[in-house]
Amino acid sequence: MNSLSSFQVEKGNALFLILIAVALFAALSYAVTNSGRGGGGVDRETASIQAAELVQYAGQIRSAIMRLQLIGGCSDTNISFESPETGTLLQNTSDPASGNECHVFHSDGGGVSYMSIADDMLDGANSGSKYYGQPIFVGTTRIQGVGTYNGTGGRELLMTVPFVSAELCTELARQTVGLNSDGSIPQDNNIAYNVSESSNSYFTGEYTTPGGFELYGRGSSTPTVGTHFIGSETGCFEGNNLPPTGTYHFYHVLIAR
């Protein structure tokens, strides 16, 4: 073998060894990165996708309501969430009698498709609860810094999703109202809305409640009143009474009053 051929073989071998080294280094880096995640990276990524889907759906409903008000002349009390899926539970007897022009989930109104909540977004431990697995719409809660409320005043129209998973609520809170300093989900201060079996929290055209519910949060895991929810039109919280402690709930303001 002449010197030129020998040089070419040696050069080829060196290049081959370099490529193997690069591949091994990439594989090692990947393994180290994923082991450092402790399996939580995929969960958070999934929760982030779920959060985006939920916020997008709530935004779609809010946009539809704005169109109903601006173009259809529907008032705050005319909005109806009646649908084939919900039956008469959300029937609003204050909506115009002429048709379905103030119905969010009707082609003659808002044109939004009703969406039940996927099981993997929910905390299965509460699967037997009354409002589990469905978006509900309430007109019983007021939020300081939203609308005209500054201690007294109107209640907002909210879309809420009760009993979401802790992982999803953590991601929703992280993106909206913020987490507590210890990384926990902020709690409401006492009563945000009623999800007890005996309640009827469904919005049917009225913005009233005995006692007045209020979403006003604790600032940390200790009972210190904080400001997480002041002015926040979208968020997620842990219950503290109604709803119960240890349950997690998404909310989005549809009409600020």
C-alpha positions as CSV (number, residue, x, y, z in Angstrom):
1,M,0.0,0.0,0.0
2,N,1.5,3.3,-1.0
3,S,1.7,6.2,1.5
4,L,-1.3,8.1,-0.1
5,S,-3.6,5.1,0.3
6,S,-2.5,4.6,3.9
7,F,-3.1,8.2,4.6
8,Q,-6.7,8.0,3.2
9,V,-7.5,4.9,5.3
10,E,-6.2,6.6,8.5
11,K,-8.1,9.7,7.7
12,G,-11.3,7.7,7.2
13,N,-10.9,5.9,10.4
14,A,-10.3,9.1,12.3
15,L,-13.5,10.6,10.9
16,F,-15.5,7.5,11.8
17,L,-14.2,7.7,15.4
18,I,-15.1,11.4,15.6
19,L,-18.7,10.7,14.4
20,I,-19.1,7.9,17.0
21,A,-17.8,10.2,19.7
22,V,-20.3,12.9,18.7
23,A,-23.2,10.4,18.7
24,L,-22.2,9.1,22.1
25,F,-21.9,12.6,23.6
26,A,-25.4,13.5,22.2
27,A,-26.9,10.3,23.7
28,L,-25.2,11.0,27.1
29,S,-26.4,14.6,27.1
30,Y,-30.0,13.5,26.4
31,A,-29.9,10.8,29.1
32,V,-28.5,13.3,31.7
33,T,-31.1,15.9,30.8
34,N,-34.0,13.5,31.1
35,S,-32.8,11.9,34.3
36,G,-32.6,15.4,35.8
37,R,-36.3,16.0,35.0
38,G,-37.3,13.2,37.2
39,G,-40.2,12.3,34.8
40,G,-41.9,15.7,35.4
41,G,-41.1,17.3,32.1
42,V,-43.7,15.4,30.1
43,D,-46.3,16.0,32.8
44,R,-45.8,19.8,32.7
45,E,-45.7,19.9,29.0
46,T,-49.1,18.0,28.9
47,A,-50.5,20.4,31.5
48,S,-49.4,23.4,29.5
49,I,-51.2,22.1,26.4
50,Q,-54.3,21.4,28.5
51,A,-54.1,24.9,30.0
52,A,-53.9,26.4,26.5
53,E,-56.9,24.4,25.3
54,L,-59.0,25.4,28.3
55,V,-58.1,29.1,28.1
56,Q,-58.7,29.1,24.4
57,Y,-62.2,27.6,24.8
58,A,-63.1,30.1,27.5
59,G,-61.9,32.9,25.2
60,Q,-64.0,31.5,22.4
61,I,-67.1,31.7,24.6
62,R,-66.3,35.2,25.8
63,S,-65.8,36.4,22.2
64,A,-69.2,34.9,21.3
65,I,-70.9,36.7,24.1
66,M,-69.4,40.0,23.0
67,R,-70.8,39.4,19.5
68,L,-74.2,38.6,21.0
69,Q,-74.2,41.8,23.0
70,L,-72.7,44.1,20.3
71,I,-74.5,42.7,17.3
72,G,-77.5,40.8,18.7
73,G,-78.4,43.4,21.4
74,C,-78.4,40.7,24.1
75,S,-78.1,42.1,27.7
76,D,-76.1,40.6,30.6
77,T,-79.3,38.9,31.8
78,N,-80.3,37.6,28.3
79,I,-77.3,35.3,27.8
80,S,-78.3,31.7,27.8
81,F,-76.0,28.6,28.0
82,E,-78.8,26.1,27.3
83,S,-77.7,23.3,24.9
84,P,-78.7,19.8,24.0
85,E,-76.0,18.6,26.3
86,T,-77.1,20.6,29.4
87,G,-80.9,20.4,28.7
88,T,-82.9,22.8,30.9
89,L,-80.3,23.1,33.6
90,L,-79.0,26.3,32.0
91,Q,-82.2,27.5,30.6
92,N,-82.5,31.3,30.8
93,T,-86.2,32.4,30.9
94,S,-85.0,36.0,30.5
95,D,-83.7,35.4,27.0
96,P,-85.7,36.9,24.1
97,A,-88.7,34.8,23.3
98,S,-88.3,35.3,19.6
99,G,-85.6,32.7,19.1
100,N,-82.1,31.6,20.0
101,E,-80.2,34.7,19.2
102,C,-78.8,35.0,22.7
103,H,-77.9,31.4,23.1
104,V,-74.1,30.8,23.2
105,F,-74.4,27.2,22.1
106,H,-76.8,27.6,19.2
107,S,-76.1,28.2,15.5
108,D,-78.6,31.1,15.6
109,G,-76.7,32.7,18.5
110,G,-73.0,32.4,19.4
111,G,-72.4,29.3,17.4
112,V,-70.0,27.8,19.9
113,S,-69.9,24.0,20.2
114,Y,-70.4,22.7,23.7
115,M,-67.4,20.9,25.0
116,S,-67.3,18.5,28.0
117,I,-64.1,18.4,29.9
118,A,-61.6,15.6,29.1
119,D,-61.0,13.1,31.9
120,D,-57.3,13.7,31.9
121,M,-57.9,17.3,32.8
122,L,-59.8,16.4,35.9
123,D,-59.2,15.0,39.4
124,G,-60.8,11.6,39.3
125,A,-61.1,11.5,43.1
126,N,-64.1,13.9,42.7
127,S,-65.8,12.0,39.8
128,G,-68.9,11.5,41.9
129,S,-69.4,15.3,42.5
130,K,-72.3,17.1,41.0
131,Y,-70.5,19.5,38.7
132,Y,-67.7,17.1,37.7
133,G,-66.7,17.0,34.0
134,Q,-68.6,20.0,32.7
135,P,-68.0,23.7,32.3
136,I,-70.4,25.6,34.5
137,F,-71.5,29.2,34.2
138,V,-72.2,31.2,37.4
139,G,-73.4,34.7,38.1
140,T,-72.9,34.6,41.9
141,T,-69.2,35.6,42.3
142,R,-67.5,39.0,42.3
143,I,-63.8,39.7,41.9
144,Q,-62.2,42.8,43.3
145,G,-60.5,44.9,40.6
146,V,-62.7,43.4,37.9
147,G,-65.6,45.4,36.6
148,T,-66.8,48.0,39.1
149,Y,-66.4,46.0,42.2
150,N,-64.3,47.6,44.9
151,G,-65.9,46.1,48.1
152,T,-69.5,46.3,46.9
153,G,-71.0,45.9,43.5
154,G,-71.9,43.7,40.6
155,R,-71.1,40.0,40.3
156,E,-69.3,38.7,37.2
157,L,-70.5,36.1,34.8
158,L,-67.9,33.3,35.1
159,M,-67.1,30.2,33.3
160,T,-65.7,27.7,35.8
161,V,-64.4,24.2,35.5
162,P,-64.6,22.5,38.8
163,F,-62.3,19.7,40.0
164,V,-59.5,20.1,37.6
165,S,-56.3,18.1,38.4
166,A,-53.7,19.7,40.6
167,E,-51.1,19.5,37.8
168,L,-53.4,21.4,35.4
169,C,-54.3,24.0,38.1
170,T,-50.7,24.5,38.9
171,E,-49.9,25.3,35.3
172,L,-53.0,27.5,34.9
173,A,-52.1,29.5,38.0
174,R,-48.4,29.7,37.0
175,Q,-49.5,31.4,33.7
176,T,-52.2,33.7,35.2
177,V,-52.6,34.6,38.9
178,G,-49.2,33.3,40.0
179,L,-48.2,30.6,42.5
180,N,-47.5,31.1,46.1
181,S,-43.9,31.6,47.2
182,D,-43.6,28.0,48.2
183,G,-44.9,26.9,44.7
184,S,-48.4,25.9,45.9
185,I,-51.7,26.9,44.2
186,P,-53.3,30.0,45.8
187,Q,-56.5,29.4,47.8
188,D,-59.6,31.4,47.7
189,N,-60.3,33.3,51.0
190,N,-63.5,31.6,52.0
191,I,-66.4,31.2,49.5
192,A,-65.8,31.5,45.7
193,Y,-68.9,29.7,44.6
194,N,-71.0,26.8,45.7
195,V,-70.4,23.3,44.4
196,S,-72.3,21.4,47.1
197,E,-74.7,18.7,46.1
198,S,-77.7,20.9,47.3
199,S,-76.7,24.0,45.3
200,N,-77.8,25.2,41.9
201,S,-74.9,27.2,40.7
202,Y,-76.0,27.3,37.1
203,F,-76.5,30.7,35.5
204,T,-80.1,31.2,34.4
205,G,-80.1,35.0,33.9
206,E,-79.7,36.2,37.5
207,Y,-76.7,37.7,39.3
208,T,-77.7,37.1,42.9
209,T,-76.7,34.9,45.8
210,P,-77.4,34.8,49.5
211,G,-74.5,36.3,51.3
212,G,-72.5,37.3,48.2
213,F,-69.7,35.0,47.0
214,E,-66.3,36.5,46.4
215,L,-63.1,35.3,44.9
216,Y,-60.4,36.8,47.0
217,G,-57.3,34.9,47.7
218,R,-54.8,34.0,50.4
219,G,-51.3,35.1,49.7
220,S,-49.5,32.0,50.8
221,S,-50.1,28.6,52.5
222,T,-50.6,30.5,55.7
223,P,-53.9,32.3,56.4
224,T,-52.7,35.7,55.2
225,V,-55.1,37.5,52.8
226,G,-53.3,38.1,49.5
227,T,-53.9,39.7,46.2
228,H,-53.6,36.8,43.7
229,F,-57.1,37.2,42.3
230,I,-57.5,41.0,42.4
231,G,-57.9,42.2,38.8
232,S,-57.4,38.6,37.5
233,E,-60.0,37.7,34.9
234,T,-58.5,34.2,34.4
235,G,-57.0,31.8,36.9
236,C,-57.1,28.7,38.9
237,F,-57.4,28.2,42.7
238,E,-57.7,25.7,45.5
239,G,-60.9,25.8,47.4
240,N,-61.0,26.8,51.1
241,N,-64.6,26.2,52.1
242,L,-66.9,26.4,49.1
243,P,-65.4,24.8,47.1
244,P,-63.7,22.5,49.6
245,T,-60.1,22.5,50.5
246,G,-58.1,20.1,48.4
247,T,-60.1,20.7,45.2
248,Y,-59.0,22.8,42.3
249,H,-61.0,25.1,40.0
250,F,-60.4,27.0,36.8
251,Y,-62.3,30.3,36.2
252,H,-62.6,32.8,33.4
253,V,-64.6,36.1,33.4
254,L,-67.0,36.2,30.6
255,I,-68.7,39.5,31.5
256,A,-67.1,41.9,34.0
257,R,-69.8,43.8,35.8
